Amino acid sequence: MPTVRIIGPGRAGRSFARALSEAGWAVVLPLLGRGDDLAGAATGVDVLVLAVPDDAIADVAHAVRPDRSTPVVHLAGSLGLSVLAPHPRPGALHPLVALPDPDTGARRLRSGVTFAVAGDPIASAMASALGGDQVEVADDVRAAYHAAACVAANHVVALLGQVERIAGAAGLPLGAFLPLARAAVDDVGRLGPRRALTGPAARGDWLTLARHLEAIPEADRSAYRAGVGLALQLTVGAEGRARSARPDSLGESRHEPAAAPAPALPTAPTGRS
């Protein structure tokens, strides 16, 4: 039975502690935190996990006396292995899943999610023990990998916050729109983003987009325009030309090469409906 010690008693640390324990690993308790002596943390265990904030990993790693036989693994998505110097067996294990609390986190960690692994083979062994898929992410692309993860999770949540605000202005609850969002994500999984895209930006319905801008709170208009720009990136056809029409003015259009900048939506209400 592999033994693991975890530094970091927060949501990630407790989620991994519970999940690994359920997977048959011996988790040394209590989890270590601020105020604990970390010098000998890598001694006497099969792996040491640093479940601490990204900007604290280097300091925590330096506080631990290196042990030639013990891998030290961090859970950061954006950081490479060099942050764990001077430990001779560095590794990285990042789950592509949110860990909002230990119960939910442990369940999700064992639900077959994907883990980004790097460095010492113990990281891969931990992912396998948790029943997850694995992708190897090298140091030089970890920031891009983590950016994609943040868009997939954090930005989606932020967009649903915008849905809540705009829906609230119409007197409707967020919950009425969540089945629509879930179906859209399911469609992306089945069809891919380009084929799953629907709505006025996909159709080149510029008058509808202008009505949207008139209707939504001013504070949300820039984010809405950015969302339309992202949608338009998906409308580029196989021949490198936009399927949607770029407006010269409302009600008039012409086709532009895909490399042209996204159409500029009105910056103020147009008065048309």
TORKOL-4160 file (C-alpha; in steps of 0.2 Angstrom, whole numbers, padded with zeros to 4 digits, m for minus):
273
<pt num="1" X="0000" Y="0000" Z="0000"/>
<pt num="2" X="0008" Y="0016" Z="m0006"/>
<pt num="3" X="0010" Y="0030" Z="0008"/>
<pt num="4" X="0007" Y="0048" Z="0004"/>
<pt num="5" X="0009" Y="0064" Z="0014"/>
<pt num="6" X="0001" Y="0080" Z="0009"/>
<pt num="7" X="0006" Y="0098" Z="0012"/>
<pt num="8" X="m0010" Y="0109" Z="0011"/>
<pt num="9" X="m0026" Y="0106" Z="0021"/>
<pt num="10" X="m0037" Y="0116" Z="0009"/>
<pt num="11" X="m0050" Y="0110" Z="m0004"/>
<pt num="12" X="m0037" Y="0102" Z="m0016"/>
<pt num="13" X="m0027" Y="0093" Z="m0002"/>
<pt num="14" X="m0042" Y="0086" Z="0007"/>
<pt num="15" X="m0050" Y="0081" Z="m0009"/>
<pt num="16" X="m0035" Y="0071" Z="m0014"/>
<pt num="17" X="m0033" Y="0064" Z="0003"/>
<pt num="18" X="m0050" Y="0057" Z="0003"/>
<pt num="19" X="m0049" Y="0051" Z="m0015"/>
<pt num="20" X="m0032" Y="0042" Z="m0013"/>
<pt num="21" X="m0038" Y="0034" Z="0003"/>
<pt num="22" X="m0053" Y="0027" Z="m0005"/>
<pt num="23" X="m0042" Y="0021" Z="m0019"/>
<pt num="24" X="m0031" Y="0011" Z="m0006"/>
<pt num="25" X="m0017" Y="0023" Z="m0003"/>
<pt num="26" X="m0011" Y="0026" Z="0015"/>
<pt num="27" X="m0013" Y="0045" Z="0018"/>
<pt num="28" X="m0003" Y="0051" Z="0032"/>
<pt num="29" X="m0013" Y="0062" Z="0044"/>
<pt num="30" X="m0015" Y="0076" Z="0049"/>
<pt num="31" X="m0012" Y="0085" Z="0033"/>
<pt num="32" X="0002" Y="0098" Z="0035"/>
<pt num="33" X="m0001" Y="0116" Z="0034"/>
<pt num="34" X="0005" Y="0133" Z="0040"/>
<pt num="35" X="0015" Y="0133" Z="0056"/>
<pt num="36" X="0020" Y="0115" Z="0054"/>
<pt num="37" X="0039" Y="0110" Z="0052"/>
<pt num="38" X="0040" Y="0104" Z="0034"/>
<pt num="39" X="0059" Y="0100" Z="0034"/>
<pt num="40" X="0056" Y="0081" Z="0036"/>
<pt num="41" X="0040" Y="0080" Z="0026"/>
<pt num="42" X="0048" Y="0069" Z="0012"/>
<pt num="43" X="0055" Y="0056" Z="0024"/>
<pt num="44" X="0047" Y="0040" Z="0027"/>
<pt num="45" X="0033" Y="0041" Z="0013"/>
<pt num="46" X="0032" Y="0035" Z="m0005"/>
<pt num="47" X="0027" Y="0052" Z="m0011"/>
<pt num="48" X="0025" Y="0069" Z="m0005"/>
<pt num="49" X="0011" Y="0080" Z="m0013"/>
<pt num="50" X="0011" Y="0099" Z="m0012"/>
<pt num="51" X="m0007" Y="0104" Z="m0013"/>
<pt num="52" X="m0003" Y="0123" Z="m0010"/>
<pt num="53" X="m0007" Y="0139" Z="m0020"/>
<pt num="54" X="0004" Y="0140" Z="m0036"/>
<pt num="55" X="0014" Y="0155" Z="m0030"/>
<pt num="56" X="0018" Y="0146" Z="m0013"/>
<pt num="57" X="0025" Y="0130" Z="m0021"/>
<pt num="58" X="0043" Y="0135" Z="m0023"/>
<pt num="59" X="0044" Y="0141" Z="m0006"/>
<pt num="60" X="0036" Y="0126" Z="0001"/>
<pt num="61" X="0047" Y="0115" Z="m0009"/>
<pt num="62" X="0063" Y="0124" Z="m0003"/>
<pt num="63" X="0057" Y="0121" Z="0015"/>
<pt num="64" X="0057" Y="0102" Z="0013"/>
<pt num="65" X="0073" Y="0093" Z="0015"/>
<pt num="66" X="0076" Y="0083" Z="m0001"/>
<pt num="67" X="0075" Y="0064" Z="0000"/>
<pt num="68" X="0083" Y="0054" Z="m0014"/>
<pt num="69" X="0070" Y="0041" Z="m0013"/>
<pt num="70" X="0054" Y="0051" Z="m0012"/>
<pt num="71" X="0045" Y="0060" Z="m0027"/>
<pt num="72" X="0038" Y="0077" Z="m0024"/>
<pt num="73" X="0023" Y="0081" Z="m0034"/>
<pt num="74" X="0013" Y="0097" Z="m0036"/>
<pt num="75" X="m0005" Y="0099" Z="m0042"/>
<pt num="76" X="m0002" Y="0116" Z="m0051"/>
<pt num="77" X="m0008" Y="0116" Z="m0069"/>
<pt num="78" X="0002" Y="0131" Z="m0075"/>
<pt num="79" X="0019" Y="0127" Z="m0068"/>
<pt num="80" X="0032" Y="0115" Z="m0074"/>
<pt num="81" X="0044" Y="0104" Z="m0064"/>
<pt num="82" X="0058" Y="0117" Z="m0061"/>
<pt num="83" X="0048" Y="0125" Z="m0047"/>
<pt num="84" X="0051" Y="0109" Z="m0037"/>
<pt num="85" X="0070" Y="0111" Z="m0037"/>
<pt num="86" X="0081" Y="0105" Z="m0028"/>
<pt num="87" X="0071" Y="0088" Z="m0026"/>
<pt num="88" X="0078" Y="0075" Z="m0037"/>
<pt num="89" X="0061" Y="0066" Z="m0042"/>
<pt num="90" X="0049" Y="0080" Z="m0046"/>
<pt num="91" X="0032" Y="0077" Z="m0053"/>
<pt num="92" X="0016" Y="0086" Z="m0058"/>
<pt num="93" X="m0002" Y="0080" Z="m0057"/>
<pt num="94" X="m0016" Y="0092" Z="m0062"/>
<pt num="95" X="m0034" Y="0086" Z="m0063"/>
<pt num="96" X="m0046" Y="0093" Z="m0076"/>
<pt num="97" X="m0060" Y="0095" Z="m0064"/>
<pt num="98" X="m0065" Y="0108" Z="m0051"/>
<pt num="99" X="m0063" Y="0103" Z="m0032"/>
<pt num="100" X="m0076" Y="0115" Z="m0023"/>
<pt num="101" X="m0076" Y="0104" Z="m0007"/>
<pt num="102" X="m0068" Y="0088" Z="m0001"/>
<pt num="103" X="m0084" Y="0077" Z="m0003"/>
<pt num="104" X="m0087" Y="0083" Z="m0021"/>
<pt num="105" X="m0069" Y="0084" Z="m0025"/>
<pt num="106" X="m0065" Y="0066" Z="m0020"/>
<pt num="107" X="m0080" Y="0060" Z="m0030"/>
<pt num="108" X="m0075" Y="0069" Z="m0045"/>
<pt num="109" X="m0056" Y="0064" Z="m0044"/>
<pt num="110" X="m0062" Y="0046" Z="m0045"/>
<pt num="111" X="m0075" Y="0048" Z="m0059"/>
<pt num="112" X="m0063" Y="0045" Z="m0073"/>
<pt num="113" X="m0058" Y="0063" Z="m0076"/>
<pt num="114" X="m0042" Y="0068" Z="m0086"/>
<pt num="115" X="m0026" Y="0071" Z="m0077"/>
<pt num="116" X="m0011" Y="0081" Z="m0084"/>
<pt num="117" X="0005" Y="0072" Z="m0078"/>
<pt num="118" X="0023" Y="0076" Z="m0080"/>
<pt num="119" X="0040" Y="0071" Z="m0072"/>
<pt num="120" X="0041" Y="0056" Z="m0060"/>
<pt num="121" X="0031" Y="0040" Z="m0064"/>
<pt num="122" X="0023" Y="0041" Z="m0047"/>
<pt num="123" X="0011" Y="0055" Z="m0055"/>
<pt num="124" X="0005" Y="0043" Z="m0068"/>
<pt num="125" X="0003" Y="0030" Z="m0055"/>
<pt num="126" X="m0008" Y="0041" Z="m0044"/>
<pt num="127" X="m0019" Y="0045" Z="m0059"/>
<pt num="128" X="m0021" Y="0027" Z="m0063"/>
<pt num="129" X="m0025" Y="0023" Z="m0045"/>
<pt num="130" X="m0039" Y="0036" Z="m0046"/>
<pt num="131" X="m0046" Y="0028" Z="m0062"/>
<pt num="132" X="m0042" Y="0043" Z="m0073"/>
<pt num="133" X="m0037" Y="0046" Z="m0091"/>
<pt num="134" X="m0019" Y="0054" Z="m0093"/>
<pt num="135" X="m0011" Y="0067" Z="m0104"/>
<pt num="136" X="0007" Y="0071" Z="m0103"/>
<pt num="137" X="0010" Y="0090" Z="m0103"/>
<pt num="138" X="0027" Y="0097" Z="m0105"/>
<pt num="139" X="0034" Y="0112" Z="m0096"/>
<pt num="140" X="0034" Y="0123" Z="m0111"/>
<pt num="141" X="0016" Y="0121" Z="m0114"/>
<pt num="142" X="0009" Y="0120" Z="m0097"/>
<pt num="143" X="0003" Y="0138" Z="m0096"/>
<pt num="144" X="m0007" Y="0136" Z="m0112"/>
<pt num="145" X="m0014" Y="0120" Z="m0106"/>
<pt num="146" X="m0019" Y="0129" Z="m0090"/>
<pt num="147" X="m0026" Y="0143" Z="m0099"/>
<pt num="148" X="m0038" Y="0131" Z="m0109"/>
<pt num="149" X="m0043" Y="0123" Z="m0092"/>
<pt num="150" X="m0047" Y="0140" Z="m0085"/>
<pt num="151" X="m0058" Y="0145" Z="m0100"/>
<pt num="152" X="m0067" Y="0128" Z="m0099"/>
<pt num="153" X="m0071" Y="0131" Z="m0081"/>
<pt num="154" X="m0069" Y="0148" Z="m0074"/>
<pt num="155" X="m0074" Y="0158" Z="m0090"/>
<pt num="156" X="m0089" Y="0147" Z="m0092"/>
<pt num="157" X="m0095" Y="0151" Z="m0074"/>
<pt num="158" X="m0092" Y="0170" Z="m0077"/>
<pt num="159" X="m0102" Y="0169" Z="m0093"/>
<pt num="160" X="m0116" Y="0161" Z="m0084"/>
<pt num="161" X="m0115" Y="0175" Z="m0071"/>
<pt num="162" X="m0118" Y="0186" Z="m0086"/>
<pt num="163" X="m0133" Y="0176" Z="m0091"/>
<pt num="164" X="m0140" Y="0178" Z="m0073"/>
<pt num="165" X="m0138" Y="0197" Z="m0074"/>
<pt num="166" X="m0146" Y="0198" Z="m0091"/>
<pt num="167" X="m0160" Y="0186" Z="m0087"/>
<pt num="168" X="m0163" Y="0195" Z="m0071"/>
<pt num="169" X="m0166" Y="0211" Z="m0081"/>
<pt num="170" X="m0180" Y="0202" Z="m0090"/>
<pt num="171" X="m0187" Y="0195" Z="m0073"/>
<pt num="172" X="m0181" Y="0177" Z="m0076"/>
<pt num="173" X="m0171" Y="0166" Z="m0065"/>
<pt num="174" X="m0154" Y="0158" Z="m0071"/>
<pt num="175" X="m0161" Y="0141" Z="m0069"/>
<pt num="176" X="m0172" Y="0143" Z="m0084"/>
<pt num="177" X="m0157" Y="0144" Z="m0095"/>
<pt num="178" X="m0146" Y="0130" Z="m0087"/>
<pt num="179" X="m0154" Y="0116" Z="m0098"/>
<pt num="180" X="m0149" Y="0127" Z="m0113"/>
<pt num="181" X="m0131" Y="0128" Z="m0107"/>
<pt num="182" X="m0130" Y="0110" Z="m0103"/>
<pt num="183" X="m0137" Y="0105" Z="m0121"/>
<pt num="184" X="m0125" Y="0117" Z="m0129"/>
<pt num="185" X="m0110" Y="0108" Z="m0120"/>
<pt num="186" X="m0117" Y="0091" Z="m0124"/>
<pt num="187" X="m0118" Y="0096" Z="m0143"/>
<pt num="188" X="m0100" Y="0102" Z="m0142"/>
<pt num="189" X="m0095" Y="0085" Z="m0136"/>
<pt num="190" X="m0105" Y="0076" Z="m0150"/>
<pt num="191" X="m0102" Y="0088" Z="m0164"/>
<pt num="192" X="m0087" Y="0099" Z="m0160"/>
<pt num="193" X="m0089" Y="0118" Z="m0157"/>
<pt num="194" X="m0091" Y="0124" Z="m0175"/>
<pt num="195" X="m0106" Y="0112" Z="m0179"/>
<pt num="196" X="m0113" Y="0115" Z="m0162"/>
<pt num="197" X="m0114" Y="0134" Z="m0164"/>
<pt num="198" X="m0132" Y="0141" Z="m0167"/>
<pt num="199" X="m0139" Y="0158" Z="m0165"/>
<pt num="200" X="m0138" Y="0175" Z="m0173"/>
<pt num="201" X="m0119" Y="0177" Z="m0175"/>
<pt num="202" X="m0119" Y="0160" Z="m0184"/>
<pt num="203" X="m0133" Y="0166" Z="m0195"/>
<pt num="204" X="m0126" Y="0183" Z="m0198"/>
<pt num="205" X="m0141" Y="0191" Z="m0191"/>
<pt num="206" X="m0134" Y="0208" Z="m0187"/>
<pt num="207" X="m0151" Y="0217" Z="m0183"/>
<pt num="208" X="m0154" Y="0204" Z="m0169"/>
<pt num="209" X="m0137" Y="0207" Z="m0162"/>
<pt num="210" X="m0140" Y="0225" Z="m0162"/>
<pt num="211" X="m0157" Y="0223" Z="m0153"/>
<pt num="212" X="m0148" Y="0213" Z="m0140"/>
<pt num="213" X="m0135" Y="0227" Z="m0137"/>
<pt num="214" X="m0150" Y="0239" Z="m0134"/>
<pt num="215" X="m0158" Y="0227" Z="m0122"/>
<pt num="216" X="m0144" Y="0222" Z="m0111"/>
<pt num="217" X="m0136" Y="0232" Z="m0097"/>
<pt num="218" X="m0122" Y="0244" Z="m0103"/>
<pt num="219" X="m0110" Y="0235" Z="m0091"/>
<pt num="220" X="m0112" Y="0219" Z="m0100"/>
<pt num="221" X="m0111" Y="0225" Z="m0118"/>
<pt num="222" X="m0092" Y="0224" Z="m0120"/>
<pt num="223" X="m0092" Y="0206" Z="m0114"/>
<pt num="224" X="m0107" Y="0202" Z="m0126"/>
<pt num="225" X="m0097" Y="0209" Z="m0141"/>
<pt num="226" X="m0082" Y="0198" Z="m0136"/>
<pt num="227" X="m0093" Y="0183" Z="m0136"/>
<pt num="228" X="m0100" Y="0187" Z="m0153"/>
<pt num="229" X="m0082" Y="0189" Z="m0159"/>
<pt num="230" X="m0078" Y="0172" Z="m0152"/>
<pt num="231" X="m0093" Y="0165" Z="m0161"/>
<pt num="232" X="m0088" Y="0173" Z="m0177"/>
<pt num="233" X="m0071" Y="0164" Z="m0176"/>
<pt num="234" X="m0081" Y="0147" Z="m0178"/>
<pt num="235" X="m0090" Y="0153" Z="m0193"/>
<pt num="236" X="m0075" Y="0152" Z="m0204"/>
<pt num="237" X="m0078" Y="0139" Z="m0217"/>
<pt num="238" X="m0066" Y="0126" Z="m0225"/>
<pt num="239" X="m0061" Y="0138" Z="m0239"/>
<pt num="240" X="m0055" Y="0151" Z="m0227"/>
<pt num="241" X="m0070" Y="0163" Z="m0229"/>
<pt num="242" X="m0083" Y="0168" Z="m0216"/>
<pt num="243" X="m0099" Y="0160" Z="m0218"/>
<pt num="244" X="m0108" Y="0174" Z="m0209"/>
<pt num="245" X="m0108" Y="0191" Z="m0217"/>
<pt num="246" X="m0098" Y="0206" Z="m0211"/>
<pt num="247" X="m0109" Y="0221" Z="m0210"/>
<pt num="248" X="m0104" Y="0238" Z="m0217"/>
<pt num="249" X="m0119" Y="0245" Z="m0209"/>
<pt num="250" X="m0135" Y="0237" Z="m0201"/>
<pt num="251" X="m0145" Y="0229" Z="m0215"/>
<pt num="252" X="m0131" Y="0229" Z="m0227"/>
<pt num="253" X="m0117" Y="0216" Z="m0229"/>
<pt num="254" X="m0102" Y="0209" Z="m0239"/>
<pt num="255" X="m0091" Y="0194" Z="m0237"/>
<pt num="256" X="m0073" Y="0196" Z="m0230"/>
<pt num="257" X="m0059" Y="0184" Z="m0229"/>
<pt num="258" X="m0057" Y="0175" Z="m0213"/>
<pt num="259" X="m0041" Y="0184" Z="m0208"/>
<pt num="260" X="m0051" Y="0201" Z="m0207"/>
<pt num="261" X="m0055" Y="0207" Z="m0190"/>
<pt num="262" X="m0072" Y="0202" Z="m0182"/>
<pt num="263" X="m0086" Y="0214" Z="m0187"/>
<pt num="264" X="m0088" Y="0228" Z="m0175"/>
<pt num="265" X="m0105" Y="0228" Z="m0167"/>
<pt num="266" X="m0113" Y="0245" Z="m0163"/>
<pt num="267" X="m0105" Y="0253" Z="m0148"/>
<pt num="268" X="m0121" Y="0263" Z="m0143"/>
<pt num="269" X="m0140" Y="0259" Z="m0146"/>
<pt num="270" X="m0145" Y="0261" Z="m0164"/>
<pt num="271" X="m0163" Y="0265" Z="m0162"/>
<pt num="272" X="m0168" Y="0251" Z="m0174"/>
<pt num="273" X="m0178" Y="0236" Z="m0168"/>
